[in-house]
Amino acid sequence: MKFWLLSIGLIWITSCANKVNHPEKSTMDNSKLKTEEMNIQYAYTILYVKDVPETMEFYKKSFGFESKFLSPNKDYGELVSGSTTIAFANLELGNSNFKKGFMESKLKEKPFGIELAFTTSEVEQVMAHAIRNGAELLEEMIKKPWDQDVGYIRDLNGFIIEICTPIQDQ
């Protein structure tokens, strides 16, 4: 009986050791986990802002996006903007989501190191139109070495928006 218990214990220890020390021998295939089981898609970018309806109106007037959803309390809203939704939540909602707080984007301070990028064949015209609707110029349009026109503005909350031509396949 002791022999059988010892044998079962050794088999179990060997099995665990192989899974820990040799993940490639594990019964789970990580590539399948990533592609088949998780089914992840990039769905939203949510910007925390002072005034959700005002911000949505800026994006509608500046870029022609349409409203998708605005909560009854007007503390959360979404725009139709292609396959990824641009959403806005007010600062109070953000503070309720993040118990330790977060840094608020402010137009008069340095921008965060993140941007929204919108593609168009008319970069300068779109930038000028957005500026007429309240955006601030951050960087004039330039041509990148890979032959892409790119310019930068900031929305009324201080978030960076890149206006650019699509990158052409080489």
N, C-alpha and C positions, 0 to 999 in steps of 0.2 A: 504494500500500500504506500509506504514512504517513497519507494522507487517511482511509482506512478505520479505522485504529487510533485516530486522533484523534477520528473521529466516534463510535466505540464508547466511547471514554473519556469524551467529553462526555455521551453518553446515560447512561452509568453514574453519573457525578457528579450529573447532574440528577435522576436517579431517587433516589439516596441523599439528596440535599438535600431533595427533596419529602417523603420519609418522616421526616426529622429535623425540618425546619422546619414541616411541615404534617401533624401526626399525624392530623388528620381525613381526609386524603387517603391515609393508609396503607392497605395491602391488608388489614390485620387490623382487624376491628370489635371494639373493647374491650367493648361490652355483651354480645356473643356469648361472648366469652372468660369473662366473669364468670358468666353464667347457664348456658351450655351445656357448656363444656369443663371447668370446675373442679369443679362439683358438690360444693360445700362445705356441710357441716352442722355446727352446734355439737353436739359429742358428749359431752364430758367437762369437768368441773371437778375438778381434782385438788388436794387439800389435803395438804400435807406435815405430818405429825404424829409425835409420839413413839411412840405405840402404836396401830397400825392396828386390831387386834381390839377394843380398848377403845373406840376412837372409833366404830367401826361399831356396837358394842353400844349406845352412847349414842344414835346416830341411830335405831336400830331401836326402842329403848324410848321415846324422846322423840317420834318422829314416825310410827312404824309402818312405816318403810321395811323392805324385805326384802333379805337378802344376795343378791347376784348372783354374786360371785366373791371368793375369798380365795386368794392365792398360797400354795403349800406352805410357803414361808418366812415367811408372814404379814407380809410387808413391803409388800404392795399388796393393796387390796381395793376392791370396787365395790358400790354399793347400787342397787336398782331404785327409781328416784325420778321416773318419768315419761319424757319423751322425751330428757332430758339426764341422763347418768349422773353421780352424785356418787361420786368415787373418792378414796381415801386412799393415800398412800405414806409410808413411814417416813422419818425424817430422813436415815438412812444412804443410802437409795436416792436421795433428793433431792441429797445431797452428791455422789453418784456421777454424777448427771445434770448438775450444774452445777459445773464445775471451779473457778469463782471463788466458790462458795458462794452462800448466799441468807439472807435474814432469816427467822428462825424466829418464828412467831406464839406469843406467850406471854400467858396470861390476866392476868397481873399488870402488863402493859405496855399502852400505847395500842394499840388495834386497827388493823389495816391498813385502808386506805380502799377496801375491797371487801367485798361481803356476798353471802350466799346468801339468796334470798327464796323463802319458801314461802307459798302462798295457801291460805286456809281461810275459812269463814264464822264460825269460832269462835276468833278471835284470842286473846282473854284466856285461854280454857281451854287452848289449845295452849301458850301461853307458860307458864302455871302448871304444866302437866304436864312440860314440858321443864325447868323450874327444879327440880321435884321429882326429876328424873333427873340433875341436875348442872350445868345451864346457869346462867349468872348474868344477872340483869336488867341491861340496858344502858339502855333507855329504856322507860317505861310506854307503853301503847297510847294513841294520840291519833287524832283524825279529821283527815285532811288536807283542804285546801280543795276538792279534787276528789271529796270524799265517800268516801274510802278509809280504813279503819281500819288503823293501822300501829303495830307495837311491835317493839322490838329486844332480843335476848338475845345472849349469847356462849356458844359451845360450850365444852367442857372444855379445848380447845386455844387459846381466845381468839379464834376466828373469829367475825365478826358474822353473825347470822342475823336476817333480817327476817321477821316473821310478819305477814301482811297479808291483807285481803280482796282479791279480784280487782278490778281497775279496771273500772268499768262503762262500756260504750260510751255516748257522748254522743248 
